[in-house]
Amino acid sequence: MLVIGIAGGTGSGKTTVVNNILQQLNAEGVNVLSQDNYYHDNHHLSLQEREALNYDHPKSIDFELLTKHVKSLKKGESIEQPLYSFVTHSRTGDYVTVEPKNVLIVEGILVLTNQELLKEFDLKVFVHADSDERLIRRIRRDTQERGRDLHEVLHRYQTTLKPMHQEFIEPSKNEADLIVPNMRQNTVAIDFLSTVINNSLKKSY
């Protein structure tokens, strides 16, 4: 199994890169695990307390479970992936059964910050985007898709997102084998990643 870690700051375009890769591949042979489903389950806290948590710090992620799931899939075992709600800031209690496939992509802002998880990656990718561009994308996503207030989004960006990016996410770029500048027509990097994955898929057949 080929395991690829794809990281980058919030709004850097990680999901777009993953989707572009899948469009060029036999997606049936590829699993994608999102870090977003592995936030710690804080249902024991009130909604107000959950809203105040720092979700951009590595401690907010259940890396132990995520790493365990990656190892299980590599062994050919299925996993029960938790589902997370950004509305309630907690796990929903529902799970998705994920069967092992030939390629596993693990994506999220912090997936290159954890030493144990890093050991499981065959290829590490960092998607880079200008900070202003990332802020614009974050505002658009959080206000349109997650129902957040503009003031709330900007406050969170200034107090947690930006400092956490500088402390944890940007330095994790040093772990990457490949840095992808996420310009609109960055087809070379997408073609390269797709070729690497395709070659791995062909070896599996």
MDAnalysis code that builds the backbone (N, CA, C; Angstrom):
import MDAnalysis as mda
import numpy as np

u = mda.Universe.empty(615, n_residues=205, atom_resindex=np.repeat(np.arange(205), 3), trajectory=True)
u.add_TopologyAttr("name", ["N", "CA", "C"] * 205)
u.add_TopologyAttr("resid", np.arange(1, 206))
u.add_TopologyAttr("resname", ["MET", "LEU", "VAL", "ILE", "GLY", "ILE", "ALA", "GLY", "GLY", "THR", "GLY", "SER", "GLY", "LYS", "THR", "THR", "VAL", "VAL", "ASN", "ASN", "ILE", "LEU", "GLN", "GLN", "LEU", "ASN", "ALA", "GLU", "GLY", "VAL", "ASN", "VAL", "LEU", "SER", "GLN", "ASP", "ASN", "TYR", "TYR", "HIS", "ASP", "ASN", "HIS", "HIS", "LEU", "SER", "LEU", "GLN", "GLU", "ARG", "GLU", "ALA", "LEU", "ASN", "TYR", "ASP", "HIS", "PRO", "LYS", "SER", "ILE", "ASP", "PHE", "GLU", "LEU", "LEU", "THR", "LYS", "HIS", "VAL", "LYS", "SER", "LEU", "LYS", "LYS", "GLY", "GLU", "SER", "ILE", "GLU", "GLN", "PRO", "LEU", "TYR", "SER", "PHE", "VAL", "THR", "HIS", "SER", "ARG", "THR", "GLY", "ASP", "TYR", "VAL", "THR", "VAL", "GLU", "PRO", "LYS", "ASN", "VAL", "LEU", "ILE", "VAL", "GLU", "GLY", "ILE", "LEU", "VAL", "LEU", "THR", "ASN", "GLN", "GLU", "LEU", "LEU", "LYS", "GLU", "PHE", "ASP", "LEU", "LYS", "VAL", "PHE", "VAL", "HIS", "ALA", "ASP", "SER", "ASP", "GLU", "ARG", "LEU", "ILE", "ARG", "ARG", "ILE", "ARG", "ARG", "ASP", "THR", "GLN", "GLU", "ARG", "GLY", "ARG", "ASP", "LEU", "HIS", "GLU", "VAL", "LEU", "HIS", "ARG", "TYR", "GLN", "THR", "THR", "LEU", "LYS", "PRO", "MET", "HIS", "GLN", "GLU", "PHE", "ILE", "GLU", "PRO", "SER", "LYS", "ASN", "GLU", "ALA", "ASP", "LEU", "ILE", "VAL", "PRO", "ASN", "MET", "ARG", "GLN", "ASN", "THR", "VAL", "ALA", "ILE", "ASP", "PHE", "LEU", "SER", "THR", "VAL", "ILE", "ASN", "ASN", "SER", "LEU", "LYS", "LYS", "SER", "TYR"])
u.atoms.positions = np.array([
    [0.841, -1.202, 0.000],
    [0.000, 0.000, 0.000],
    [0.880, 1.257, 0.000],
    [0.577, 2.189, -0.885],
    [1.273, 3.469, -0.928],
    [0.512, 4.451, -0.037],
    [1.213, 5.063, 0.932],
    [0.572, 6.000, 1.861],
    [1.162, 7.395, 1.655],
    [0.294, 8.351, 1.355],
    [0.719, 9.719, 1.060],
    [0.103, 10.673, 2.068],
    [0.937, 11.513, 2.685],
    [0.450, 12.553, 3.590],
    [0.442, 13.883, 2.870],
    [-0.695, 14.570, 2.889],
    [-0.799, 15.881, 2.236],
    [-1.224, 16.920, 3.270],
    [-0.335, 17.886, 3.534],
    [-0.602, 18.932, 4.520],
    [-0.531, 20.303, 3.861],
    [-0.737, 21.328, 4.670],
    [-0.730, 22.707, 4.191],
    [-1.636, 23.529, 5.074],
    [-1.462, 24.831, 5.055],
    [-2.267, 25.704, 5.908],
    [-3.738, 25.676, 5.558],
    [-4.550, 26.192, 6.477],
    [-5.980, 26.265, 6.226],
    [-6.236, 27.108, 4.978],
    [-7.061, 26.584, 4.074],
    [-7.358, 27.313, 2.847],
    [-6.265, 27.256, 1.806],
    [-5.275, 26.368, 1.987],
    [-4.167, 26.301, 1.027],
    [-4.562, 25.575, -0.252],
    [-5.636, 24.788, -0.180],
    [-6.087, 24.072, -1.368],
    [-5.755, 22.599, -1.361],
    [-5.562, 22.033, -0.166],
    [-5.251, 20.596, -0.059],
    [-6.339, 19.746, -0.694],
    [-7.590, 20.065, -0.377],
    [-8.717, 19.280, -0.891],
    [-8.776, 19.360, -2.414],
    [-8.492, 20.533, -2.962],
    [-8.479, 20.708, -4.416],
    [-7.396, 19.846, -5.049],
    [-6.223, 19.815, -4.433],
    [-5.127, 18.992, -4.940],
    [-5.520, 17.519, -4.922],
    [-6.099, 17.081, -3.795],
    [-6.534, 15.680, -3.675],
    [-7.571, 15.358, -4.749],
    [-8.548, 16.237, -4.912],
    [-9.607, 15.993, -5.903],
    [-9.055, 15.962, -7.324],
    [-8.084, 16.833, -7.620],
    [-7.470, 16.838, -8.949],
    [-6.711, 15.541, -9.215],
    [-6.066, 15.019, -8.164],
    [-5.358, 13.748, -8.299],
    [-6.358, 12.631, -8.570],
    [-7.439, 12.607, -7.795],
    [-8.441, 11.546, -7.946],
    [-9.093, 11.563, -9.321],
    [-9.233, 12.770, -9.900],
    [-9.833, 12.886, -11.228],
    [-8.972, 12.207, -12.295],
    [-7.665, 12.145, -12.038],
    [-6.752, 11.562, -13.029],
    [-6.474, 10.086, -12.778],
    [-7.033, 9.550, -11.695],
    [-6.697, 8.183, -11.296],
    [-7.897, 7.260, -11.326],
    [-7.597, 5.991, -11.110],
    [-8.643, 5.029, -10.795],
    [-8.979, 5.223, -9.324],
    [-9.935, 6.112, -9.047],
    [-10.252, 6.491, -7.669],
    [-10.737, 5.304, -6.829],
    [-11.169, 4.246, -7.506],
    [-11.646, 3.068, -6.776],
    [-10.523, 2.399, -5.995],
    [-9.289, 2.657, -6.391],
    [-8.154, 2.054, -5.695],
    [-7.533, 2.956, -4.649],
    [-8.190, 4.096, -4.362],
    [-7.625, 5.092, -3.453],
    [-8.582, 5.407, -2.306],
    [-8.058, 5.412, -1.076],
    [-8.797, 5.883, 0.098],
    [-8.262, 7.249, 0.512],
    [-9.145, 8.103, 1.023],
    [-8.726, 9.394, 1.564],
    [-9.209, 9.491, 3.007],
    [-8.266, 9.636, 3.935],
    [-8.617, 9.892, 5.329],
    [-8.373, 11.363, 5.613],
    [-9.383, 12.048, 6.134],
    [-9.243, 13.463, 6.457],
    [-8.978, 13.640, 7.945],
    [-7.967, 14.429, 8.246],
    [-7.669, 14.768, 9.639],
    [-8.895, 15.354, 10.340],
    [-9.756, 16.023, 9.581],
    [-10.924, 16.689, 10.164],
    [-11.832, 15.746, 10.941],
    [-11.817, 14.462, 10.590],
    [-12.664, 13.503, 11.306],
    [-11.996, 12.950, 12.561],
    [-10.786, 13.400, 12.830],
    [-10.038, 12.856, 13.961],
    [-9.769, 13.892, 15.055],
    [-10.594, 14.944, 15.091],
    [-10.526, 15.836, 16.246],
    [-10.986, 15.052, 17.470],
    [-10.393, 15.366, 18.625],
    [-10.811, 14.693, 19.849],
    [-12.306, 14.906, 20.084],
    [-12.950, 13.894, 20.640],
    [-14.380, 13.987, 20.922],
    [-14.576, 14.730, 22.238],
    [-15.079, 15.969, 22.151],
    [-15.246, 16.801, 23.346],
    [-16.706, 16.981, 23.734],
    [-17.501, 15.913, 23.530],
    [-18.934, 16.030, 23.810],
    [-19.215, 16.267, 25.291],
    [-18.221, 15.981, 26.158],
    [-18.411, 16.198, 27.597],
    [-18.361, 17.679, 27.960],
    [-17.906, 18.519, 27.018],
    [-17.867, 19.958, 27.257],
    [-19.128, 20.615, 26.710],
    [-19.452, 21.788, 27.237],
    [-20.599, 22.534, 26.709],
    [-20.239, 23.080, 25.331],
    [-21.252, 23.440, 24.539],
    [-21.004, 23.980, 23.196],
    [-20.135, 25.226, 23.285],
    [-20.404, 26.076, 24.269],
    [-19.619, 27.298, 24.437],
    [-18.155, 26.969, 24.725],
    [-17.918, 25.943, 25.538],
    [-16.544, 25.525, 25.847],
    [-15.880, 24.934, 24.611],
    [-16.642, 24.150, 23.832],
    [-16.080, 23.548, 22.612],
    [-15.722, 24.617, 21.596],
    [-16.551, 25.653, 21.491],
    [-16.290, 26.723, 20.528],
    [-15.020, 27.495, 20.866],
    [-14.650, 27.485, 22.147],
    [-13.483, 28.252, 22.587],
    [-12.174, 27.490, 22.441],
    [-12.243, 26.202, 22.092],
    [-11.034, 25.384, 21.981],
    [-10.182, 25.790, 20.781],
    [-8.891, 25.526, 20.883],
    [-7.956, 25.804, 19.794],
    [-7.864, 24.573, 18.895],
    [-8.505, 24.644, 17.734],
    [-8.548, 23.500, 16.823],
    [-7.393, 23.487, 15.830],
    [-6.444, 24.395, 16.001],
    [-5.308, 24.453, 15.086],
    [-4.007, 24.050, 15.775],
    [-4.131, 23.502, 16.971],
    [-2.980, 22.994, 17.718],
    [-2.939, 21.477, 17.552],
    [-1.757, 20.896, 17.412],
    [-1.671, 19.431, 17.244],
    [-2.389, 18.645, 18.340],
    [-2.480, 19.200, 19.539],
    [-3.137, 18.492, 20.640],
    [-4.640, 18.324, 20.413],
    [-5.199, 19.071, 19.453],
    [-6.639, 18.960, 19.174],
    [-6.963, 17.710, 18.367],
    [-5.928, 17.067, 17.810],
    [-6.113, 15.908, 16.936],
    [-5.835, 14.611, 17.688],
    [-6.691, 13.626, 17.478],
    [-6.484, 12.300, 18.059],
    [-5.516, 11.533, 17.154],
    [-4.242, 11.916, 17.224],
    [-3.240, 11.299, 16.358],
    [-3.042, 9.827, 16.676],
    [-3.279, 9.461, 17.918],
    [-3.132, 8.057, 18.300],
    [-4.106, 7.186, 17.511],
    [-5.361, 7.629, 17.412],
    [-6.371, 6.875, 16.661],
    [-6.085, 6.929, 15.166],
    [-5.716, 8.109, 14.655],
    [-5.438, 8.249, 13.229],
    [-4.272, 7.349, 12.815],
    [-3.205, 7.345, 13.607],
    [-2.051, 6.499, 13.300],
    [-2.427, 5.022, 13.378],
    [-3.218, 4.674, 14.374],
    [-3.682, 3.287, 14.515],
    [-4.484, 2.853, 13.298],
    [-5.350, 3.739, 12.798],
    [-6.164, 3.420, 11.630],
    [-5.305, 3.259, 10.371],
    [-4.297, 4.119, 10.219],
    [-3.404, 4.003, 9.065],
    [-2.674, 2.658, 9.108],
    [-2.177, 2.297, 10.286],
    [-1.467, 1.022, 10.438],
    [-2.384, -0.164, 10.142],
    [-3.634, -0.077, 10.598],
    [-4.594, -1.164, 10.357],
    [-4.849, -1.347, 8.873],
    [-5.060, -0.239, 8.159],
    [-5.312, -0.313, 6.719],
    [-4.098, -0.900, 5.998],
    [-2.894, -0.536, 6.444],
    [-1.678, -1.073, 5.826],
    [-1.564, -2.580, 6.045],
    [-2.142, -3.061, 7.140],
    [-2.133, -4.497, 7.427],
    [-3.242, -5.233, 6.687],
    [-4.085, -4.482, 5.953],
    [-5.184, -5.111, 5.233],
    [-6.454, -5.230, 6.050],
    [-6.524, -4.484, 7.168],
    [-7.702, -4.540, 8.035],
    [-8.599, -3.334, 7.797],
    [-9.912, -3.521, 7.869],
    [-10.841, -2.401, 7.725],
    [-10.871, -1.594, 9.024],
    [-11.323, -0.339, 8.939],
    [-11.416, 0.527, 10.116],
    [-12.806, 1.152, 10.201],
    [-13.146, 1.641, 11.380],
    [-14.375, 2.396, 11.588],
    [-13.978, 3.855, 11.799],
    [-14.062, 4.636, 10.723],
    [-13.649, 6.043, 10.804],
    [-14.745, 6.884, 11.450],
    [-14.419, 7.654, 12.500],
    [-15.434, 8.512, 13.121],
    [-15.820, 9.662, 12.200],
    [-16.987, 10.215, 12.418],
    [-17.435, 11.391, 11.674],
    [-17.522, 12.573, 12.636],
    [-17.090, 13.733, 12.165],
    [-17.012, 14.915, 13.019],
    [-17.895, 16.025, 12.473],
    [-18.553, 16.762, 13.359],
    [-19.422, 17.871, 12.964],
    [-18.786, 19.199, 13.355],
    [-18.623, 20.087, 12.377],
    [-18.094, 21.415, 12.667],
    [-19.174, 22.353, 13.206],
    [-20.394, 21.889, 13.187],
    [-21.493, 22.678, 13.759],
    [-21.516, 22.517, 15.273],
    [-21.392, 21.275, 15.734],
    [-21.431, 20.995, 17.177],
    [-20.033, 20.906, 17.787],
    [-18.993, 20.935, 16.943],
    [-17.611, 20.793, 17.406],
    [-17.416, 19.498, 18.190],
    [-17.988, 18.423, 17.710],
    [-17.826, 17.125, 18.367],
    [-18.094, 16.021, 17.344],
    [-17.719, 14.803, 17.702],
    [-18.017, 13.672, 16.826],
    [-19.512, 13.397, 16.851],
    [-20.002, 12.924, 15.717],
    [-21.452, 12.717, 15.595],
    [-21.906, 11.427, 16.276],
    [-20.974, 10.512, 16.495],
    [-21.344, 9.197, 17.028],
    [-21.506, 8.173, 15.923],
    [-21.516, 8.645, 14.668],
    [-21.608, 7.757, 13.513],
    [-20.212, 7.403, 13.008],
    [-20.132, 6.297, 12.297],
    [-18.850, 5.833, 11.762],
    [-19.026, 5.409, 10.311],
    [-17.915, 5.446, 9.577],
    [-17.883, 4.955, 8.203],
    [-16.864, 3.827, 8.143],
    [-17.278, 2.688, 7.619],
    [-16.348, 1.576, 7.469],
    [-15.479, 1.815, 6.244],
    [-14.175, 1.784, 6.450],
    [-13.219, 1.997, 5.357],
    [-12.453, 0.704, 5.129],
    [-12.568, 0.164, 3.920],
    [-11.852, -1.057, 3.557],
    [-10.496, -0.684, 2.956],
    [-9.457, -1.473, 3.214],
    [-8.125, -1.150, 2.677],
    [-8.094, -1.171, 1.150],
    [-7.338, -0.241, 0.573],
    [-7.151, -0.167, -0.874],
    [-5.664, -0.028, -1.170],
    [-5.320, 0.081, -2.428],
    [-3.909, 0.086, -2.809],
    [-3.189, 1.381, -2.458],
    [-3.947, 2.496, -2.394],
    [-3.351, 3.787, -2.086],
    [-4.168, 4.464, -0.985],
    [-3.454, 5.054, -0.029],
    [-4.110, 5.791, 1.051],
    [-3.551, 7.202, 1.087],
    [-4.455, 8.183, 0.983],
    [-4.076, 9.591, 1.128],
    [-4.594, 10.078, 2.474],
    [-3.703, 10.637, 3.294],
    [-4.087, 11.218, 4.582],
    [-3.872, 12.718, 4.472],
    [-4.950, 13.502, 4.577],
    [-4.810, 14.941, 4.370],
    [-5.319, 15.731, 5.559],
    [-4.653, 16.881, 5.811],
    [-5.050, 17.749, 6.909],
    [-3.948, 18.736, 7.231],
    [-4.291, 19.819, 7.898],
    [-3.318, 20.893, 8.136],
    [-2.148, 20.444, 9.008],
    [-2.368, 19.440, 9.858],
    [-1.357, 19.075, 10.848],
    [-0.747, 17.683, 10.648],
    [-1.034, 17.028, 9.523],
    [-0.629, 15.626, 9.386],
    [0.886, 15.429, 9.252],
    [1.640, 16.508, 8.997],
    [3.099, 16.384, 8.938],
    [3.762, 16.850, 10.229],
    [2.966, 17.071, 11.290],
    [3.526, 17.545, 12.556],
    [3.733, 16.421, 13.564],
    [3.165, 15.252, 13.302],
    [3.221, 14.155, 14.261],
    [4.256, 13.118, 13.841],
    [5.232, 12.897, 14.717],
    [6.362, 12.034, 14.364],
    [5.952, 10.587, 14.113],
    [5.012, 10.074, 14.886],
    [4.578, 8.689, 14.701],
    [3.836, 8.508, 13.386],
    [2.995, 9.479, 13.040],
    [2.251, 9.411, 11.782],
    [3.198, 9.563, 10.595],
    [4.201, 10.426, 10.740],
    [5.163, 10.641, 9.659],
    [5.837, 9.337, 9.225],
    [6.078, 8.444, 10.186],
    [6.740, 7.172, 9.893],
    [5.929, 6.297, 8.938],
    [4.618, 6.543, 8.867],
    [3.736, 5.706, 8.045],
    [3.636, 6.186, 6.595],
    [4.159, 7.386, 6.313],
    [4.024, 7.962, 4.969],
    [5.173, 7.544, 4.053],
    [4.822, 7.131, 2.833],
    [5.822, 6.852, 1.809],
    [6.185, 8.125, 1.052],
    [5.229, 9.052, 0.977],
    [5.438, 10.322, 0.281],
    [4.740, 11.421, 1.074],
    [5.478, 12.512, 1.337],
    [4.937, 13.610, 2.139],
    [4.864, 14.872, 1.275],
    [3.670, 15.461, 1.208],
    [3.416, 16.604, 0.325],
    [2.920, 17.789, 1.153],
    [3.441, 18.980, 0.849],
    [2.967, 20.202, 1.504],
    [2.434, 21.136, 0.425],
    [1.173, 21.554, 0.589],
    [0.546, 22.472, -0.367],
    [0.698, 23.890, 0.165],
    [1.383, 24.718, -0.598],
    [1.683, 26.079, -0.145],
    [0.807, 27.098, -0.878],
    [0.292, 28.058, -0.114],
    [-0.471, 29.157, -0.719],
    [-0.179, 30.434, 0.052],
    [-0.269, 31.566, -0.617],
    [-0.060, 32.874, -0.004],
    [-1.025, 33.074, 1.161],
    [-0.572, 33.696, 2.249],
    [-1.395, 33.852, 3.452],
    [-2.673, 34.648, 3.196],
    [-2.603, 35.669, 2.341],
    [-3.807, 36.443, 2.024],
    [-4.827, 35.582, 1.287],
    [-4.328, 34.772, 0.357],
    [-5.213, 33.881, -0.399],
    [-5.865, 32.860, 0.526],
    [-5.087, 32.338, 1.476],
    [-5.633, 31.358, 2.422],
    [-6.710, 31.978, 3.300],
    [-6.491, 33.224, 3.737],
    [-7.486, 33.909, 4.573],
    [-8.791, 34.108, 3.808],
    [-8.682, 34.528, 2.554],
    [-9.886, 34.740, 1.730],
    [-10.665, 33.437, 1.581],
    [-9.940, 32.344, 1.299],
    [-10.603, 31.041, 1.144],
    [-11.244, 30.595, 2.451],
    [-10.560, 30.855, 3.581],
    [-11.092, 30.461, 4.885],
    [-12.371, 31.239, 5.190],
    [-12.376, 32.530, 4.919],
    [-13.570, 33.353, 5.155],
    [-14.737, 32.832, 4.317],
    [-14.444, 32.562, 3.044],
    [-15.487, 32.082, 2.136],
    [-16.069, 30.754, 2.616],
    [-15.188, 29.822, 3.002],
    [-15.646, 28.500, 3.440],
    [-16.428, 28.571, 4.744],
    [-15.883, 29.283, 5.735],
    [-16.518, 29.278, 7.054],
    [-17.837, 30.044, 7.084],
    [-17.959, 31.090, 6.273],
    [-19.211, 31.850, 6.263],
    [-20.269, 31.172, 5.399],
    [-19.842, 30.568, 4.284],
    [-20.807, 29.966, 3.356],
    [-21.159, 28.524, 3.717],
    [-20.158, 27.727, 4.123],
    [-20.386, 26.300, 4.357],
    [-20.629, 25.957, 5.821],
    [-20.073, 26.744, 6.737],
    [-20.164, 26.380, 8.153],
    [-20.964, 27.373, 8.981],
    [-21.562, 28.360, 8.292],
    [-22.471, 29.280, 8.979],
    [-21.821, 30.171, 10.018],
    [-20.528, 30.428, 9.864],
    [-19.824, 31.243, 10.854],
    [-19.984, 32.729, 10.536],
    [-19.902, 33.530, 11.584],
    [-19.968, 34.986, 11.465],
    [-18.599, 35.518, 11.026],
    [-18.584, 36.530, 10.174],
    [-17.331, 37.081, 9.649],
    [-16.417, 37.546, 10.780],
    [-16.995, 38.225, 11.769],
    [-16.197, 38.703, 12.899],
    [-15.553, 37.527, 13.630],
    [-16.303, 36.451, 13.806],
    [-15.791, 35.260, 14.480],
    [-14.627, 34.654, 13.698],
    [-14.771, 34.581, 12.369],
    [-13.734, 33.994, 11.519],
    [-12.449, 34.814, 11.607],
    [-12.572, 36.137, 11.527],
    [-11.395, 37.006, 11.578],
    [-10.734, 36.962, 12.953],
    [-11.561, 36.923, 14.007],
    [-11.021, 36.846, 15.370],
    [-10.247, 35.551, 15.562],
    [-10.809, 34.450, 15.092],
    [-10.132, 33.153, 15.233],
    [-8.845, 33.125, 14.411],
    [-8.878, 33.755, 13.245],
    [-7.678, 33.794, 12.407],
    [-6.544, 34.519, 13.129],
    [-6.866, 35.659, 13.734],
    [-5.837, 36.468, 14.385],
    [-5.320, 35.836, 15.674],
    [-6.212, 35.185, 16.424],
    [-5.835, 34.675, 17.745],
    [-5.289, 33.247, 17.724],
    [-5.746, 32.425, 16.788],
    [-5.280, 31.034, 16.782],
    [-4.724, 30.579, 15.431],
    [-5.450, 30.797, 14.340],
    [-5.018, 30.263, 13.055],
    [-3.631, 30.747, 12.644],
    [-3.430, 32.060, 12.662],
    [-2.149, 32.616, 12.204],
    [-0.992, 32.196, 13.106],
    [-1.101, 32.356, 14.441],
    [0.018, 31.924, 15.288],
    [0.275, 30.421, 15.244],
    [-0.788, 29.603, 15.139],
    [-0.597, 28.155, 15.067],
    [0.040, 27.758, 13.741],
    [-0.322, 28.476, 12.679],
    [0.283, 28.203, 11.372],
    [1.785, 28.450, 11.441],
    [2.147, 29.582, 12.057],
    [3.558, 29.945, 12.131],
    [4.339, 29.012, 13.047],
    [3.694, 28.526, 14.113],
    [4.397, 27.686, 15.088],
    [4.489, 26.224, 14.671],
    [3.421, 25.700, 14.045],
    [3.372, 24.258, 13.771],
    [3.298, 23.887, 12.292],
    [2.402, 24.540, 11.554],
    [2.120, 24.097, 10.184],
    [3.234, 24.478, 9.217],
    [3.638, 25.747, 9.220],
    [4.697, 26.185, 8.305],
    [5.998, 25.407, 8.530],
    [6.430, 25.187, 9.781],
    [7.658, 24.402, 9.988],
    [7.542, 22.952, 9.499],
    [6.313, 22.413, 9.462],
    [6.150, 21.022, 9.017],
    [6.445, 20.869, 7.527],
    [6.547, 21.990, 6.826],
    [6.935, 21.976, 5.417],
    [8.297, 21.307, 5.243],
    [9.137, 21.413, 6.289],
    [10.482, 20.818, 6.231],
    [10.451, 19.296, 6.169],
    [9.310, 18.698, 6.537],
    [9.171, 17.243, 6.486],
    [8.767, 16.757, 5.101],
    [8.355, 17.683, 4.244],
    [7.779, 17.300, 2.947],
    [8.837, 16.858, 1.945],
    [8.469, 15.859, 1.145],
    [9.300, 15.438, 0.017],
    [9.013, 16.308, -1.204],
    [7.796, 16.851, -1.228],
    [7.354, 17.656, -2.368],
    [6.514, 18.826, -1.862],
    [6.868, 20.044, -2.296],
    [6.087, 21.235, -1.948],
    [5.359, 21.701, -3.195],
    [4.049, 21.803, -3.085],
    [3.213, 22.170, -4.226],
    [2.724, 23.610, -4.057],
    [3.236, 24.557, -4.865],
    [2.683, 25.910, -4.835],
    [1.298, 25.846, -5.483],
    [0.273, 26.157, -4.715],
    [-1.085, 25.939, -5.219],
    [-1.570, 27.103, -6.070],
    [-1.005, 27.197, -7.254],
    [-1.495, 28.154, -8.241],
    [-2.646, 27.494, -8.994],
    [-3.403, 28.277, -9.692],
    [-4.621, 27.750, -10.305],
    [-4.329, 26.668, -11.352],
    [-3.230, 26.798, -12.064],
    [-2.935, 25.840, -13.136],
    [-1.660, 25.059, -12.850],
    [-1.505, 24.595, -11.626],
    [-0.293, 23.859, -11.279],
    [-0.445, 22.394, -11.688],
    [-0.418, 22.177, -12.995],
    [-0.669, 20.827, -13.504],
    [0.554, 19.919, -13.383],
    [1.757, 20.497, -13.334],
    [2.971, 19.677, -13.280],
    [2.998, 18.840, -12.005],
    [2.750, 19.487, -10.856],
    [2.772, 18.764, -9.582],
    [1.664, 17.721, -9.521],
    [0.490, 18.076, -10.026],
    [-0.638, 17.132, -10.024],
    [-0.311, 15.936, -10.922],
    [0.264, 16.211, -12.078],
    [0.644, 15.129, -12.993],
    [1.703, 14.231, -12.359],
    [2.660, 14.845, -11.662],
    [3.720, 14.072, -11.014],
    [3.135, 13.142, -9.949],
    [2.289, 13.699, -9.077],
    [1.677, 12.895, -8.019],
    [0.808, 11.788, -8.606],
    [0.067, 12.129, -9.637],
    [-0.802, 11.143, -10.272],
    [0.016, 10.008, -10.879],
    [1.169, 10.348, -11.474],
    [2.036, 9.331, -12.071],
    [2.598, 8.404, -11.007],
    [3.048, 8.973, -9.888],
    [3.587, 8.166, -8.780],
    [2.522, 7.189, -8.274],
    [1.303, 7.695, -8.087],
    [0.221, 6.853, -7.567],
    [-0.187, 5.805, -8.603],
    [-0.266, 6.217, -9.854],
    [-0.638, 5.282, -10.918],
    [0.354, 4.132, -11.022],
    [1.631, 4.455, -10.900],
    [2.666, 3.406, -10.959],
    [2.489, 2.434, -9.800],
    [2.135, 2.963, -8.645],
    [1.911, 2.107, -7.484],
    [0.691, 1.206, -7.695],
    [-0.342, 1.778, -8.293],
    [-1.558, 0.999, -8.567],
    [-1.280, -0.119, -9.556],
    [-0.475, 0.174, -10.587],
    [-0.171, -0.842, -11.602],
    [0.607, -2.007, -10.991],
    [1.501, -1.699, -10.039],
    [2.284, -2.753, -9.394],
    [1.406, -3.668, -8.552],
    [0.235, -3.146, -8.149],
    [-0.652, -3.919, -7.273],
    [-1.498, -4.908, -8.057],
    [-1.541, -4.736, -9.372],
    [-2.373, -5.615, -10.183],
    [-1.554, -6.696, -10.854],
])
